């Protein structure tokens, strides 16, 4: 019964000799200790010099499970081995323990999420700044209004400033009617469910009724008579072509500007929500291996290979890359709608001169009062003479129809040109994100392909770079990706992009389409919707800490106890180690 404890003691000695057989002095871990401490971790338990990760932990676990009453010295031996077993970084001489790996992995996750938020912040700032330029805010002063709201506000203000002197009581007695019109236009622009054509038709109808009564005060005009007059107004055209022309142009202009600023808002919201998607376990391991394992191996000055980094990022950002198609469609549609801001029916001309068109319509009715009245009497009969008739000249005052503040359009032209350039800059954001994150600040770059960290050692990275998107990650050598389980948050955002793109395309054609609720359909059909039938269910399982033979080129390393002359005694140590393990197992089986 005394044979087994001595055998196990020999196993511990053998494992220790295997660590010390390198034939040279172990490298210092001072650089790793400095890095580890700078990350906020305690240096307690951090090796002063490299330790060996070459252990056969399985044999010890089998023995431990068989022992009925393990001694404290046995626990110490087993604990020592477990501490040196690496779960993420390649096995070999190392300055890291498994506890340090776990700490580095958690740090990797937080640092990567920080990098993602930083990368998305620049796109968000672009979209948010454009939104403010065009839209501003709902409760800002005039100086802080966006361009579109500023146009509408200036037109309204011009009406209030000029109409009292131009029309007198014709304006003052109908002031609420004008205020209601601009209020409806503003509500529509802000996204309210208002039929813009109906709102404009209602305005012209109410204005016609009131002006006709005010221009003919000598008659007693009933509501029934007004209804008859309105029915014949299409024939009489009391306001000329202004109502039809303004309705056509204003509807297209407001649909375009409303959908455009909503597109900016949706794009910014998608970026924000996707940047908050949490990092998966396999991705965390892969990033830790990419960033911190070279430090554990004593290669602090060696940066990761660029293609190695790109494969890690393409695996980690597989779901995000599936946003690319619908994101591009959104940007293209916004660029098309922006083109509608120019031309003969541009936004400046239409929205910025609403007050001018109303003045033109009123003046047309004043100038043609007698002929319009005669046509109305002919179609609806002569109304009764009013006993309260008034011939006040103020009501008949005629005004100029050309207010002085017609927009030049130069401000909008510059704004649109700037916006188009910035939208094109972020069009390929999702598929270029891996390359952005693998910048030369992080990786060794293309000029050092033979002297970079390839996931195992210092050398060239041989695997090919994966394509973009979830379905293309089935054979990713760095990150284990389950292509059958797309991220639902990202699928929802894909659907939001589709809905907004559809709205923009309708807006380009002058059609108004209300927002749809995408909460019931988050499958994300179209770009990146799940995976093809021939690849679904074929999940490739890989180890994050090892790679298939031949994947990397591993150069000879003198003095490292691997391929150099100083490592010749290492196989004999392992033979002793294996022999002791077999003897111990045979003893237990008796």
C-alpha positions as CSV (number, residue, x, y, z in Angstrom):
1,X,0.0,0.0,0.0
2,X,3.0,2.3,0.2
3,X,3.9,1.9,-3.4
4,X,1.2,4.2,-4.8
5,X,2.0,7.4,-2.7
6,X,5.6,7.0,-3.7
7,X,4.5,6.6,-7.3
8,X,2.4,9.7,-7.2
9,X,5.3,11.6,-5.6
10,X,7.5,10.4,-8.5
11,X,4.8,11.7,-10.9
12,X,5.0,15.2,-9.3
13,X,8.8,15.1,-9.4
14,X,8.6,14.0,-13.1
15,X,6.3,16.8,-14.0
16,X,8.5,19.3,-12.2
17,X,11.6,17.9,-14.0
18,X,9.8,18.2,-17.3
19,X,9.4,21.9,-16.6
20,X,13.1,22.3,-15.6
21,X,14.6,20.2,-18.4
22,X,14.8,23.1,-20.9
23,X,18.5,23.3,-20.3
24,X,18.6,27.0,-19.9
25,X,17.5,29.7,-17.5
26,X,13.8,30.4,-17.7
27,X,12.9,33.8,-19.2
28,X,11.8,36.6,-17.0
29,X,8.1,37.5,-16.9
30,X,8.7,41.1,-15.9
31,X,7.0,42.6,-19.0
32,X,3.9,40.4,-18.5
33,X,3.8,41.4,-14.8
34,X,4.0,45.0,-15.7
35,X,1.2,44.7,-18.3
36,X,-0.9,42.6,-15.9
37,X,-0.5,45.1,-13.1
38,X,-1.4,48.0,-15.5
39,X,-4.7,46.4,-16.2
40,X,-5.6,46.6,-12.5
41,X,-4.9,43.0,-11.5
42,X,-3.0,41.9,-8.4
43,X,0.5,40.5,-9.0
44,X,0.0,37.8,-6.4
45,X,0.5,34.4,-8.0
46,X,1.9,35.9,-11.2
47,X,5.1,33.9,-12.1
48,X,8.4,35.7,-11.9
49,X,9.8,33.5,-14.7
50,X,8.3,31.3,-17.3
51,X,6.7,28.1,-16.2
52,X,5.8,25.0,-18.2
53,X,2.4,24.3,-19.6
54,X,3.4,20.8,-20.7
55,X,1.4,18.5,-18.3
56,X,-0.8,15.5,-18.7
57,X,-3.6,16.8,-16.5
58,X,-5.9,14.0,-17.4
59,X,-3.9,11.3,-15.6
60,X,-3.9,13.3,-12.4
61,X,-7.6,13.8,-12.6
62,X,-8.2,10.0,-13.1
63,X,-6.0,9.3,-10.1
64,X,-7.7,12.0,-8.0
65,X,-11.1,10.5,-8.7
66,X,-9.9,7.0,-7.7
67,X,-8.4,8.1,-4.4
68,X,-10.6,7.5,-1.4
69,X,-8.6,9.6,1.0
70,X,-6.3,12.0,-0.8
71,X,-3.6,13.6,1.3
72,X,-2.8,17.2,1.5
73,X,0.5,16.8,-0.4
74,X,-1.5,15.1,-3.2
75,X,-3.8,18.1,-3.4
76,X,-0.8,20.4,-3.5
77,X,0.7,18.5,-6.4
78,X,-2.6,18.5,-8.3
79,X,-3.3,22.1,-7.5
80,X,0.1,23.1,-8.9
81,X,-0.5,21.3,-12.2
82,X,-4.0,22.8,-12.6
83,X,-2.7,26.3,-12.1
84,X,-0.3,25.8,-15.0
85,X,-2.8,24.3,-17.4
86,X,-3.8,26.9,-20.0
87,X,-7.3,26.8,-21.4
88,X,-7.0,29.5,-24.1
89,X,-3.4,30.2,-25.0
90,X,-1.2,27.5,-26.6
91,X,0.5,25.0,-24.3
92,X,4.1,25.6,-23.7
93,X,6.4,27.8,-21.6
94,X,4.3,30.7,-20.4
95,X,4.1,33.6,-17.9
96,X,0.3,33.1,-17.5
97,X,-1.8,30.9,-15.3
98,X,-5.4,29.8,-16.0
99,X,-6.6,32.4,-13.5
100,X,-4.7,35.1,-15.4
101,X,-6.2,33.8,-18.7
102,X,-9.7,34.3,-17.2
103,X,-8.8,37.8,-16.1
104,X,-7.4,38.7,-19.5
105,X,-10.4,37.2,-21.2
106,X,-12.8,39.4,-19.2
107,X,-10.5,42.4,-19.9
108,X,-10.6,41.5,-23.6
109,X,-14.3,41.5,-23.6
110,X,-14.6,45.0,-22.1
111,X,-11.9,46.4,-24.3
112,X,-13.4,45.0,-27.4
113,X,-16.9,46.3,-26.5
114,X,-15.2,49.7,-25.9
115,X,-13.6,49.6,-29.4
116,X,-17.0,48.7,-30.9
117,X,-18.7,51.6,-29.2
118,X,-15.9,53.9,-30.3
119,X,-16.1,52.8,-33.9
120,X,-19.9,53.1,-33.9
121,X,-19.7,56.5,-32.2
122,X,-18.1,58.1,-35.2
123,X,-21.0,56.9,-37.5
124,X,-23.5,57.9,-34.9
125,X,-22.0,61.4,-34.7
126,X,-22.2,61.7,-38.5
127,X,-25.9,60.8,-38.6
128,X,-26.8,62.8,-35.5
129,X,-25.0,65.9,-36.8
130,X,-26.8,65.6,-40.1
131,X,-30.1,65.1,-38.3
132,X,-29.5,68.3,-36.4
133,X,-28.5,70.2,-39.5
134,X,-31.7,69.3,-41.3
135,X,-34.1,68.9,-38.5
136,X,-32.8,70.6,-35.3
137,X,-35.1,69.9,-32.4
138,X,-38.8,70.4,-31.5
139,X,-38.4,73.1,-28.8
140,X,-35.3,75.0,-29.9
141,X,-34.9,78.8,-30.5
142,X,-34.9,79.9,-34.1
143,X,-31.0,80.1,-34.0
144,X,-30.9,76.3,-33.1
145,X,-33.5,75.1,-35.6
146,X,-32.5,72.6,-38.3
147,X,-32.8,73.7,-41.9
148,X,-36.2,72.3,-42.7
149,X,-37.9,73.6,-39.5
150,X,-36.2,76.9,-40.0
151,X,-37.7,77.2,-43.5
152,X,-41.1,76.5,-42.2
153,X,-40.8,78.8,-39.2
154,X,-39.5,81.7,-41.3
155,X,-42.3,81.3,-43.8
156,X,-44.8,81.4,-40.9
157,X,-43.1,84.4,-39.4
158,X,-43.1,86.2,-42.7
159,X,-46.8,85.7,-43.0
160,X,-47.5,87.1,-39.5
161,X,-45.2,90.1,-40.3
162,X,-46.6,91.0,-43.7
163,X,-50.3,90.0,-43.8
164,X,-51.6,92.5,-41.2
165,X,-50.5,95.5,-43.3
166,X,-51.4,93.8,-46.6
167,X,-54.9,92.5,-45.8
168,X,-56.1,94.1,-42.6
169,X,-59.2,92.5,-41.2
170,X,-59.0,89.8,-43.9
171,X,-56.0,88.6,-42.0
172,X,-56.8,89.5,-38.4
173,X,-60.2,87.8,-38.5
174,X,-58.7,84.6,-40.0
175,X,-55.5,84.5,-38.0
176,X,-56.3,81.2,-36.4
177,X,-56.8,79.6,-39.8
178,X,-53.3,80.4,-40.8
179,X,-51.9,79.3,-37.5
180,X,-53.7,76.0,-37.8
181,X,-52.3,75.4,-41.3
182,X,-48.7,75.8,-40.1
183,X,-49.4,73.7,-37.1
184,X,-50.7,70.9,-39.3
185,X,-47.7,71.1,-41.6
186,X,-45.4,71.0,-38.6
187,X,-47.2,68.0,-37.1
188,X,-47.0,66.2,-40.4
189,X,-43.3,66.9,-40.6
190,X,-42.8,65.6,-37.0
191,X,-44.4,62.3,-38.0
192,X,-48.0,62.6,-37.0
193,X,-50.5,60.4,-38.9
194,X,-52.0,63.3,-40.9
195,X,-53.2,63.2,-44.5
196,X,-51.3,66.2,-45.9
197,X,-53.5,66.6,-49.0
198,X,-56.7,66.6,-47.0
199,X,-55.2,69.1,-44.6
200,X,-54.3,71.5,-47.5
201,X,-57.8,71.0,-49.1
202,X,-59.4,71.8,-45.7
203,X,-57.4,75.0,-45.4
204,X,-58.3,76.3,-48.9
205,X,-62.0,75.4,-48.3
206,X,-62.1,77.3,-44.9
207,X,-60.2,80.2,-46.4
208,X,-62.6,80.5,-49.4
209,X,-65.7,80.4,-47.2
210,X,-64.4,83.2,-44.9
211,X,-63.0,85.4,-47.6
212,X,-66.1,85.2,-49.7
213,X,-68.2,86.3,-46.8
214,X,-65.8,89.1,-45.9
215,X,-65.6,90.3,-49.5
216,X,-69.4,90.3,-49.8
217,X,-70.5,91.8,-46.5
218,X,-73.7,93.1,-48.1
219,X,-75.1,89.6,-48.4
220,X,-76.5,87.2,-45.8
221,X,-74.6,84.0,-46.7
222,X,-75.7,80.9,-45.0
223,X,-73.7,77.7,-44.4
224,X,-75.8,75.9,-47.0
225,X,-74.9,78.6,-49.5
226,X,-71.2,78.2,-48.7
227,X,-71.5,74.5,-49.2
228,X,-72.9,75.1,-52.7
229,X,-70.1,77.6,-53.4
230,X,-67.4,75.2,-52.4
231,X,-68.9,72.5,-54.7
232,X,-68.5,74.9,-57.6
233,X,-65.0,76.2,-56.6
234,X,-63.2,73.7,-58.8
235,X,-64.9,75.3,-61.8
236,X,-64.5,78.9,-60.6
237,X,-60.9,78.6,-59.4
238,X,-61.2,81.6,-57.0
239,X,-57.6,81.1,-56.0
240,X,-56.3,80.4,-59.5
241,X,-53.9,77.5,-59.8
242,X,-52.2,78.1,-56.4
243,X,-54.1,75.4,-54.4
244,X,-53.5,72.6,-56.9
245,X,-49.9,73.6,-57.6
246,X,-49.0,74.1,-53.9
247,X,-50.7,70.8,-52.9
248,X,-48.7,68.9,-55.5
249,X,-45.4,70.5,-54.7
250,X,-45.8,70.8,-50.9
251,X,-46.9,67.2,-50.6
252,X,-43.8,65.9,-52.4
253,X,-41.5,68.3,-50.6
254,X,-42.8,67.4,-47.1
255,X,-42.9,63.7,-47.8
256,X,-39.2,63.9,-48.9
257,X,-37.9,65.9,-46.0
258,X,-39.9,63.9,-43.4
259,X,-38.7,60.6,-44.7
260,X,-35.1,61.9,-45.0
261,X,-34.8,63.0,-41.4
262,X,-36.5,59.9,-40.3
263,X,-34.0,57.9,-42.2
264,X,-31.2,59.7,-40.4
265,X,-32.9,58.9,-37.1
266,X,-33.4,55.2,-37.9
267,X,-29.8,54.8,-39.1
268,X,-28.5,56.3,-35.9
269,X,-30.8,54.2,-33.8
270,X,-29.7,51.0,-35.6
271,X,-26.0,51.8,-34.9
272,X,-26.7,52.5,-31.3
273,X,-28.7,49.2,-30.7
274,X,-26.3,47.0,-32.6
275,X,-23.3,48.5,-30.7
276,X,-24.9,47.2,-27.5
277,X,-25.1,43.6,-28.6
278,X,-23.1,41.5,-26.1
279,X,-20.0,39.5,-27.0
280,X,-20.3,35.7,-27.1
281,X,-18.1,33.3,-25.1
282,X,-16.3,32.0,-28.1
283,X,-15.6,35.5,-29.3
284,X,-14.2,36.5,-25.9
285,X,-11.8,33.6,-26.0
286,X,-10.7,34.3,-29.5
287,X,-10.0,38.0,-28.8
288,X,-8.1,37.1,-25.6
289,X,-5.9,34.7,-27.6
290,X,-5.4,37.3,-30.3
291,X,-4.4,40.2,-27.9
292,X,-2.9,38.7,-24.7
293,X,-1.6,35.2,-25.5
294,X,1.6,36.6,-27.2
295,X,2.3,38.4,-23.9
296,X,1.8,35.1,-22.0
297,X,4.3,33.5,-24.4
298,X,6.9,36.2,-23.7
299,X,6.3,37.9,-27.1
300,X,5.1,41.3,-25.8
301,X,6.6,43.1,-28.8
302,X,5.1,40.9,-31.4
303,X,1.8,42.2,-32.8
304,X,-1.0,39.9,-34.2
305,X,-1.0,39.0,-37.9
306,X,-3.4,41.2,-39.8
307,X,-5.3,38.3,-41.5
308,X,-5.4,36.5,-38.1
309,X,-7.0,39.5,-36.6
310,X,-9.5,39.9,-39.5
311,X,-10.7,36.3,-39.1
312,X,-11.3,36.8,-35.4
313,X,-13.2,40.0,-36.1
314,X,-15.2,38.5,-39.0
315,X,-16.2,35.6,-36.7
316,X,-17.1,38.0,-33.8
317,X,-19.0,40.4,-36.1
318,X,-20.6,37.8,-38.3
319,X,-24.2,38.9,-37.4
320,X,-23.3,42.6,-37.7
321,X,-22.0,42.0,-41.2
322,X,-25.4,40.8,-42.3
323,X,-26.7,44.3,-41.9
324,X,-24.6,45.4,-44.9
325,X,-27.1,44.8,-47.7
326,X,-30.0,46.6,-46.0
327,X,-27.7,49.3,-44.7
328,X,-26.5,50.0,-48.2
329,X,-30.1,50.1,-49.5
330,X,-30.9,52.7,-46.8
331,X,-28.0,54.9,-47.7
332,X,-28.7,54.7,-51.5
333,X,-32.4,55.5,-50.9
334,X,-31.5,58.5,-48.7
335,X,-29.1,59.8,-51.5
336,X,-32.0,59.5,-54.0
337,X,-34.4,61.4,-51.8
338,X,-31.8,64.1,-51.2
339,X,-31.7,64.7,-54.9
340,X,-35.4,65.7,-54.6
341,X,-34.3,68.7,-52.5
342,X,-33.0,70.3,-55.7
343,X,-34.6,71.2,-59.0
344,X,-37.6,73.4,-59.9
345,X,-39.7,72.0,-57.1
346,X,-37.0,72.1,-54.5
347,X,-37.6,72.3,-50.8
348,X,-36.4,75.9,-50.5
349,X,-38.8,77.1,-53.1
350,X,-41.8,75.2,-51.8
351,X,-41.5,75.2,-48.0
352,X,-39.8,78.6,-47.7
353,X,-42.5,80.4,-49.8
354,X,-45.7,79.0,-48.5
355,X,-46.7,82.5,-47.2
356,X,-46.0,83.9,-50.6
357,X,-48.3,81.4,-52.3
358,X,-51.1,82.1,-49.9
359,X,-50.8,85.8,-50.5
360,X,-50.8,85.1,-54.2
361,X,-54.1,83.1,-53.9
362,X,-55.8,85.8,-51.7
363,X,-54.8,88.6,-54.1
364,X,-56.1,86.5,-57.1
365,X,-59.5,86.2,-55.4
366,X,-59.5,90.0,-54.5
367,X,-58.6,91.0,-58.1
368,X,-61.3,88.7,-59.6
369,X,-63.9,89.3,-56.9
370,X,-66.6,90.5,-59.3
371,X,-66.3,87.7,-61.8
372,X,-66.0,85.0,-59.1
373,X,-69.1,86.4,-57.3
374,X,-71.1,86.5,-60.5
375,X,-70.2,82.8,-61.3
376,X,-71.2,81.8,-57.7
377,X,-74.5,83.6,-58.0
378,X,-75.2,82.0,-61.3
379,X,-74.6,78.5,-59.9
380,X,-76.0,78.9,-56.4
381,X,-78.5,81.7,-56.8
382,X,-78.5,85.2,-55.3
383,X,-78.2,85.4,-51.5
384,X,-80.4,87.7,-49.5
385,X,-79.2,91.2,-48.8
386,X,-77.9,91.6,-45.3
387,X,-79.3,94.3,-43.0
388,X,-75.9,94.5,-41.3
389,X,-73.9,95.2,-44.4
390,X,-70.7,97.1,-44.0
391,X,-68.7,98.9,-46.6
392,X,-65.5,99.3,-44.6
393,X,-62.6,99.9,-46.9
394,X,-60.2,98.1,-44.5
395,X,-61.8,94.8,-45.4
396,X,-61.2,95.4,-49.1
397,X,-57.6,96.4,-48.7
398,X,-55.4,95.0,-51.4
399,X,-51.8,94.0,-50.7
400,X,-48.6,93.2,-52.4
401,X,-48.1,89.6,-53.2
402,X,-44.3,89.6,-53.3
403,X,-42.8,89.5,-49.7
404,X,-39.0,90.2,-49.8
405,X,-37.5,87.2,-48.1
406,X,-37.5,84.5,-50.9
407,X,-34.9,81.8,-50.0
408,X,-31.8,81.7,-52.2
409,X,-31.3,77.9,-52.0
410,X,-27.5,78.2,-51.7
411,X,-27.6,77.1,-48.0
412,X,-29.5,74.0,-48.8
413,X,-27.3,73.1,-51.8
414,X,-24.2,73.2,-49.6
415,X,-26.0,71.2,-46.8
416,X,-27.1,68.5,-49.2
417,X,-23.7,68.2,-50.9
418,X,-22.0,67.8,-47.5
419,X,-24.7,65.2,-46.4
420,X,-24.3,63.1,-49.5
421,X,-20.5,62.9,-49.0
422,X,-20.8,61.8,-45.4
423,X,-23.5,59.3,-46.2
424,X,-21.3,57.7,-48.9
425,X,-18.4,57.5,-46.4
426,X,-20.4,55.3,-44.0
427,X,-22.1,53.2,-46.7
428,X,-19.8,50.2,-46.3
429,X,-19.4,50.6,-42.5
430,X,-20.4,47.1,-41.5
431,X,-18.1,45.1,-43.9
432,X,-15.1,47.4,-43.3
433,X,-15.5,47.2,-39.5
434,X,-13.2,44.2,-39.1
435,X,-10.4,46.0,-41.0
436,X,-11.0,49.1,-39.0
437,X,-10.6,47.2,-35.7
438,X,-7.5,45.5,-37.1
439,X,-5.7,48.7,-37.9
440,X,-1.9,48.8,-37.9
441,X,-2.2,50.2,-34.4
442,X,-3.4,46.8,-33.3
443,X,-1.8,44.4,-35.8
444,X,1.6,44.0,-37.4
445,X,0.4,45.1,-40.8
446,X,1.1,43.6,-44.2
447,X,4.9,44.3,-44.1
448,X,5.5,42.0,-41.2
449,X,3.6,38.9,-42.2
450,X,6.5,36.6,-41.2
451,X,7.1,38.2,-37.9
452,X,3.7,38.4,-36.3
453,X,1.6,36.5,-33.8
454,X,-0.4,33.9,-35.6
455,X,-2.2,32.4,-32.7
456,X,0.4,29.8,-31.9
457,X,3.8,31.5,-32.2
458,X,5.7,34.1,-34.1
459,X,5.3,33.4,-37.9
460,X,3.2,33.7,-41.0
461,X,-0.6,33.2,-40.7
462,X,-1.6,30.7,-43.3
463,X,-5.4,30.2,-43.2
464,X,-7.5,32.2,-45.7
465,X,-9.6,35.1,-44.6
466,X,-13.3,34.3,-44.3
467,X,-16.0,36.1,-46.2
468,X,-18.5,38.5,-44.6
469,X,-21.7,37.5,-42.8
470,X,-22.9,34.7,-40.6
471,X,-23.2,31.9,-43.3
472,X,-19.5,32.4,-44.3
473,X,-18.2,31.6,-40.8
474,X,-18.9,27.9,-40.9
475,X,-15.2,27.2,-41.4
476,X,-13.7,30.1,-39.5
477,X,-10.5,28.7,-37.9
478,X,-10.5,31.2,-35.0
479,X,-14.0,31.6,-33.7
480,X,-16.6,28.9,-33.3
481,X,-19.8,30.4,-34.8
482,X,-23.2,28.7,-34.7
483,X,-24.6,29.9,-38.0
484,X,-28.0,28.4,-37.2
485,X,-28.6,30.9,-34.4
486,X,-28.7,34.5,-35.8
487,X,-28.8,37.3,-33.2
488,X,-32.4,38.4,-32.8
489,X,-31.6,42.0,-31.9
490,X,-29.7,42.4,-35.2
491,X,-32.4,40.7,-37.2
492,X,-34.9,43.2,-35.8
493,X,-32.6,46.0,-36.9
494,X,-32.4,44.5,-40.4
495,X,-36.2,44.6,-40.5
496,X,-36.2,48.3,-39.4
497,X,-33.8,49.1,-42.2
498,X,-36.0,47.4,-44.7
499,X,-39.1,49.3,-43.6
500,X,-37.3,52.6,-43.7
501,X,-35.8,51.9,-47.1
502,X,-39.3,51.1,-48.4
503,X,-40.6,54.4,-47.0
504,X,-37.7,56.4,-48.6
505,X,-38.3,54.8,-52.0
506,X,-41.9,55.7,-51.9
507,X,-41.0,59.2,-50.8
508,X,-38.7,59.5,-53.9
509,X,-41.8,58.8,-56.0
510,X,-43.9,61.2,-54.1
511,X,-45.9,58.6,-52.2
512,X,-46.5,58.7,-48.5
513,X,-46.3,55.4,-46.6
514,X,-46.8,55.3,-42.9
515,X,-44.4,53.4,-40.7
516,X,-45.0,49.8,-40.1
517,X,-44.5,47.9,-36.8
518,X,-41.7,45.4,-37.3
519,X,-42.1,43.8,-33.9
520,X,-44.1,40.9,-35.4
521,X,-41.6,40.1,-38.0
522,X,-38.0,39.8,-36.8
523,X,-36.9,36.9,-39.0
524,X,-34.8,39.3,-41.1
525,X,-35.7,37.8,-44.5
526,X,-33.4,38.9,-47.3
527,X,-29.9,39.8,-46.6
528,X,-28.3,37.6,-43.9
529,X,-31.6,35.8,-43.0
530,X,-30.3,32.7,-41.3
531,X,-28.3,30.3,-43.4
532,X,-28.7,28.2,-46.5
533,X,-30.2,24.8,-46.2
534,X,-27.0,23.0,-47.3
535,X,-25.0,24.5,-44.5
536,X,-27.5,24.8,-41.7
537,X,-26.8,22.3,-38.9
538,X,-23.2,21.7,-40.0
539,X,-21.5,23.3,-37.0
540,X,-17.8,23.0,-37.0
541,X,-16.3,22.4,-33.6
542,X,-12.8,23.6,-32.9
543,X,-10.6,24.1,-29.9
544,X,-9.7,27.7,-29.2
545,X,-6.3,26.9,-27.8
546,X,-5.1,24.5,-30.4
547,X,-5.2,24.3,-34.2
548,X,-5.0,21.5,-36.7
549,X,-1.4,20.5,-37.8
550,X,0.0,22.4,-40.6
551,X,-2.2,25.5,-40.0
552,X,0.7,27.8,-39.0
553,X,4.4,27.9,-39.9
554,X,6.3,27.5,-36.7
555,X,9.9,28.5,-37.0
556,X,12.7,26.9,-34.9
557,X,13.1,28.6,-31.6
558,X,16.6,28.3,-30.0
559,X,16.7,28.0,-26.3
560,X,12.9,27.4,-26.0
561,X,12.9,23.7,-25.3
562,X,10.8,22.9,-28.4
563,X,13.0,22.3,-31.4
564,X,16.4,23.4,-30.2
565,X,19.3,21.3,-28.9
566,X,18.5,22.2,-25.3
567,X,15.2,20.4,-25.5
568,X,16.6,16.9,-26.1
569,X,16.0,15.8,-22.5
570,X,12.3,16.7,-22.6
571,X,11.0,13.5,-24.3
572,X,12.8,11.4,-21.6
573,X,11.1,13.3,-18.9
574,X,7.7,12.7,-20.5
575,X,8.5,9.0,-20.7
576,X,9.2,8.8,-17.0
577,X,6.1,10.8,-16.4
578,X,3.9,8.5,-18.5
579,X,5.5,5.4,-16.9
580,X,4.7,6.6,-13.4
581,X,1.1,7.3,-14.5
582,X,0.7,3.7,-15.9
583,X,2.2,2.2,-12.7
584,X,-0.2,4.2,-10.5
585,X,-3.2,3.1,-12.6
586,X,-2.1,-0.5,-12.5
587,X,-1.9,-0.3,-8.7
588,X,-5.4,1.0,-8.5
589,X,-6.8,-1.7,-10.8
590,X,-5.5,-4.6,-8.6
